[in-house]
Amino acid sequence: MAKKNYVLDTSVCLTDADVLFKFDNHDIFLPLKVLEEIDGHKKRQDSVGSNARKIIRTLDDFRAKGCLEKGIRIDKGKGILKVVSFKNLKEVIFPPDLDLRHPDHVIIATAKTIQSNLENRKTIVVSRDINMRVICDSIGLIAEDYTSEKAVTSSDELYNGFVVVNIDDEVIDRFYAGEELYPYNFVEEMGNSLHPNQYVMMVSNANEKKSALARFKAPHEPLKKIIYKTLPDWKIESRNKEQAFAIDMLMDPNIKIVSLVGRAGSGKTLLAIAAGLQQTIGLRSDENHYSRLIVSRPVQPLGKDIGFLPGTMEEKMLPW
């Protein structure tokens, strides 16, 4: 694979603090203007601030290994990392429509100069900023979005945790009768395509209303029949297959972390707390695996500055 030059902008660094390790053996150029912008976000008390602080520490670790201006090997099998100053570049190419007072324009001009000086390699600007990518394209620079840590924008992109399999009617009957059912018995390669603790909804070929719910554990282990569909101590009963799956996971002490995703009112918090209480102060002693239940919620500030409304302290104190 031909080596490439990747020029990273600020938005990418603030999205993923480990971005410097994500480009295989390609070289990475970090404009000095990007470091200045990262420094302006390091005091924020959110994920952006955390990423800013982490990538600054990473760069400091690299600095201890050599000179960032001359280039440092990121890791074995990785490319070279360079911090480039716009003013120190030779034969600077600055399109007349760009404004040096604009940080993004300085980053773009830096990338354009790198492209000109290193014509034997493809130079690519990586940015989460759509407008910046458009500007790059308009002046002959290749620009790409950073997708490694891209947020999910549609519910269809989420892992739903289960698959639907059509099988013979008598197989479902045998499964309900207590017969062990292995994934490879009824669908080829199913054992290799499922993830541990993924659920299987088996639907009858003869009657689509007839089904069975099970959990996949391993290719050569029998499917686990869904036992928990209710939380009787609290008179809570699942209203759909997703809630039945959630109860089954929450009541299994061998599953250490359960992540539930769903719209408001779908029962995530109710089921989690009820299952926790069931295993803490439940009526059945064999289910009491824990001594206490802790419920926590993230603290979300209303604003970065004083008060909720935008503006500086002086602006907030003005008469209105």
N, C-alpha and C positions, 0 to 999 in steps of 0.2 A: 504493500500500500504506500503510495507516494505521500511524503510528509507535507503537512500543511501548516500555515501560520494562522493561529486564532487570536484575534484581538477581542478582549473581554471588556464590556462596559460595566458601569456601576450596578445596574439593575440585576445582572447575572450574579455578581458577587454577593449582593444583599439577599438574593433568593436562596442560594446554596453556598454555605461556607466551605464546602469541600469541592467546589467547582474546579480547583486547580488540578485535582487528581482524576478528572473525568474525561480527559482528551487523549488517552492512550499514549502513543509515541510522538504526537504532534507537538510543535512548539507553541508556547503561550506568551503573548505580549500583553502586559498590563500598563496602560498609559498612566503617567503620574497624576493626571487629573482625576482618574478613577480613585486613586488612594486618597486624594483630598476630599472627594465626595464621600467615600466610606467613612473617613474620620468624622465627618459631620453627623453621622447617624449612630455613632458608637454609644451615646448616652441614652438612646431610646430604650424603654422598658418593654420591648416586644421582641418578636422573632427577628425583625430586621436589625434591631440593635444587637441582639445576640449573635447574629451572623456577622455583623460588622466587627464586633470584638474578636470573634473566633478567627476570621480571616486575617486580621491584623496580627494576631499571635502566630498564625501559620507563617506569615511573611517574615516575622521576626525570627522564627526558627530557621527559615531559609537563609536569612541574612547572616546567621552565625556560620553557615557553611561556605560562604563566599560572597561575591559581589553580584547583587541583583541587576545592576546595570549591564554587566558583562554576560550574565546568564548563569543559571544554576540548574543542574540536573534535578528534576522533580523527584524522581525515584528510579529504581532499577527498571529498565524497560519503558520508562516514560520519556517525555520530551524535555526541552529546555524552557525555563521560565525567565523572562526578562521584564524588568520595569523600565519603561522608556519615557524619557522626557521629551516633550514636543520641541523645546528650544534646543536640545542637544542633537536632534536628528539632522543629518546632512541632506541638502537638496530638498528642503521642505516643499511639499506640494499642498497649496491651500486654495481650493476653489474660491473665486471671488464672491460668491453668494453666501459663503459661510462667515460667521461672526466670531472672532476670537474671544469675545466676552461671554459666549455661550459654551458651557462645559461640554455639551454633547458635540458641538461643532469641533472643538479641540480634539476630542476623542476620534471623531471621523477623519479629521485631517491627519492625525497621527497614523491611523490605519491606512489612509491613502498613500502616505509617505512610505510606510513599510511595504506596501504593495509595489510601489515604484522601485524601491531599493532592492527588493528580493523577488525579481520577476520570475525566477525559476521555480517558485512555489506559489500555490494558490493561497491568497490571503482572505480570511473570512472574519467578518465582524459578528460577534455573538451578542445579542441584546434581547431583552424582554420588551423593549419599547418599540411599538409598532411604527411610530413616526420616524424613529431613528433608522429603522430598517428600510423604510421608504426613501429617506434621504440618501442612504448608502447606495441603494439601487439606482437612484437618479444620477449619481456621479460615477457609476461604474464599479462599485464595490459590492462584493457578494456579502449578503447579510442573512443570518439564520436566527431563528428563535431558539431559546434554551429550553429543551423539553424534558430534561432529566428529572427536574423537580416540579414539573408543571402541574398545577392544581387540576383536580377533576372538575369539569364544567358541566357535566351531564350525569344524571343518575344512571343512565345506560352504561357509563364507563365504569361504574363501581362493581366490584366483585360481589355477587349476590349470595355466595355461600352454598348454593345447591344446584343440582342438575335434574332434569326430568328424563326418565328412561321409560320407554314403552316395552312391556314384557307380556308373556302369556298369562292368562287369567289364573291358571292352576299354580303358577309359581308364587303369586301373591297369597293364595290360600295356604300353600305349604309354609310360607314365611310366617303367616299369622299363627299357624299350628305349632310353630316352634322349631321348624327345620332351619338349620344353618344355611345361609345363602352367601356365596362368595361372588365378588364382582365379575370374575372371569367366567362364571357359570352361565351368565345370561347376556353379556355384551362383550364383544371382543375388544381388548385393549382398554377396557374401562378402568382397570386397576392402575394403569400408568398415566391416565389422563386426569385423575382426581387428586385432590390435595388432602392431606390428613385432616380429619374432622370436617370434611365437606359433606353436605347432606345429599341424599338421593331420594327423589320422589318417583316411586315406581307406579306407573299407570298401566292398567289393563288394556290390552289390545282389543278385547271384546267389549269393554264397558269403560269409557273414559272417566266415569264417576267413581270407579273402584280404584283405590290407590293404597299405597303403603309408604310410610316414611321411615328412613333409616339413615345411619351415619357411617360414612366410610372411614376406616382407620388405617388400613394398609392393604396392598394388593392381595396378600395371602392370608388375610384375617377375615372372618365372616362379618357381614354388615351388622351393625349394632341397631337393634330395633329401638325406636323412640319410646322410652318408658314414661318420661315426665311430659305430660301435656297439661297438667294442672298443678297448682300450688294449694292443696286442700286446706292447710292451716289458715290461709287468708282468703279462701273461697275465690281464688283466681283461676280462670280457665282460659286456655288459648283460644283465640277467635279465628286464627288462620294458621297456615303451615309455618310462616315466618316466626310467629310467637311461640309455636311448639318447638321450633329449632332453638330459639333463644332460651326457653326454659330448660331444655335438655342440656345445653352448654353450661348454663349458669348453675345447674345442679350437679355438674360433674366436677369433683374436687381435683381431678387429674388435669383439667384445663386451667392453667394459671391466669390467663388473660383472655377476656372476652370483649370484643369491640362490636357495639351495636350501632347501626346507622339507619336512620329513618326519619320521616317527617314528624313534626310536632303532633303529639297525641297518639302515636303508634304504640306506646306502651314500653318504651325503652327504660325509663327511670323506674316506673312502677314494677316491672318484672325484675329488674336488677335488685331493687331494695327488697322486694318480697322474697326473692330467692336467697338473698343474704340473710334475712331474718329467719327464713325456714331452716337454714343451716347454722343458726346461732341460738335461737330460742324456740325452735320448732317443737312440736309435740312428740315427734319420733326421735328418741335419743340417738339412734344409729345414724341420723342425718346431721346431728349437731357437731360439725367439724371445726367450728370456730368459736372463739370466746367473745368477740365483739365485732361490730360492724361500723366502719368508718365511711361517711359520705362526704365527699369534697367537691367543690365546684371552683373553676378558675375565676380569679378576680379580674374583671374587665373594666379598666378605667374609662370614664366617659370622655376624657379628653387628654391631650398631651400636656396642655398648659393649664393655668389656673382657670377653673370654671369650665363649663361645657361649651359656651359660645366661643367662636374663633376670635383671635386678636391678642395683642400683647397686653401686659398688665396696665400700661399707661392708657391704651385705648379702652380698656374695660372701665377705667376710672373716670373717663370723660363724662360730662353730663349728657343726658339723652332725654 
